[in-house]
């Protein structure tokens, strides 16, 4: 999640908001693996049912370009359009300067989202 | 006062007894978790590791697996049934490409779907440095099956669970 959040930093995750509402686009969330000891920080870029794609580093959702002020490094990703499945959200980190193949991103079940990152 | 002293000694003996029984006769869950502890220890590598230790570790890693083990690791093109020797060779080759490795397992949840079968879900984190000096940091969720063969729990299947699906 560089440069928004730094590797090895301490962050606070608030679970409360997602008890009553769904994750929204641009939220930074904590995604769990098998338990709660190891988590990833990722940004929600597309919601269930939406079509997501990257064209030369620009994010397109349902064919519309989405402005992403938090992406500060140059990005040249190209990702063919794909639909976000039911009960899932599409998550990507803010560090898009690395090759797309090395970046851990994609759609995840909402059940894996532990909460929103406060700081 | 004397009574309290005897009660205290009796309680201490009971606690020590329970601890000894637990240590001498570990539960099946503890035995299964021990295999992960050994795997973590043997895959991990320090910068000072010599060739003899490397060969010993390769052999040790192979000993944790069943004669045939099913691997399902999509992003490493590792899918199918592999023999213990193949896994040992692969582990040795992967370790030789790193100057330092640290494998840790978190959140192990062990269930026993059958008498001789254990299913473990966990998070694995591999950090270290390649011989070229590049930093490595990979985290994956795994689902493992272990089978008890001749009183030893051996890995028979390891599958990487896709948390983020591109």
Boltz contact constraints between the chains, C-beta under 6 A:
constraints:
  - contact:
      token1: [A, 33]
      token2: [B, 123]
      max_distance: 6.0
  - contact:
      token1: [A, 33]
      token2: [B, 141]
      max_distance: 6.0
  - contact:
      token1: [A, 33]
      token2: [B, 163]
      max_distance: 6.0
  - contact:
      token1: [A, 34]
      token2: [B, 107]
      max_distance: 6.0
  - contact:
      token1: [A, 34]
      token2: [B, 121]
      max_distance: 6.0
  - contact:
      token1: [A, 34]
      token2: [B, 122]
      max_distance: 6.0
  - contact:
      token1: [A, 34]
      token2: [B, 123]
      max_distance: 6.0
  - contact:
      token1: [A, 34]
      token2: [B, 141]
      max_distance: 6.0
  - contact:
      token1: [A, 35]
      token2: [B, 107]
      max_distance: 6.0
  - contact:
      token1: [A, 37]
      token2: [B, 106]
      max_distance: 6.0
  - contact:
      token1: [A, 37]
      token2: [B, 107]
      max_distance: 6.0
  - contact:
      token1: [A, 38]
      token2: [B, 106]
      max_distance: 6.0
  - contact:
      token1: [A, 38]
      token2: [B, 123]
      max_distance: 6.0
  - contact:
      token1: [A, 38]
      token2: [B, 139]
      max_distance: 6.0
  - contact:
      token1: [A, 104]
      token2: [B, 164]
      max_distance: 6.0
  - contact:
      token1: [A, 105]
      token2: [B, 164]
      max_distance: 6.0
  - contact:
      token1: [A, 106]
      token2: [B, 164]
      max_distance: 6.0
  - contact:
      token1: [A, 106]
      token2: [B, 165]
      max_distance: 6.0
  - contact:
      token1: [A, 106]
      token2: [B, 166]
      max_distance: 6.0
  - contact:
      token1: [A, 107]
      token2: [B, 165]
      max_distance: 6.0
  - contact:
      token1: [A, 108]
      token2: [B, 163]
      max_distance: 6.0
  - contact:
      token1: [A, 108]
      token2: [B, 164]
      max_distance: 6.0
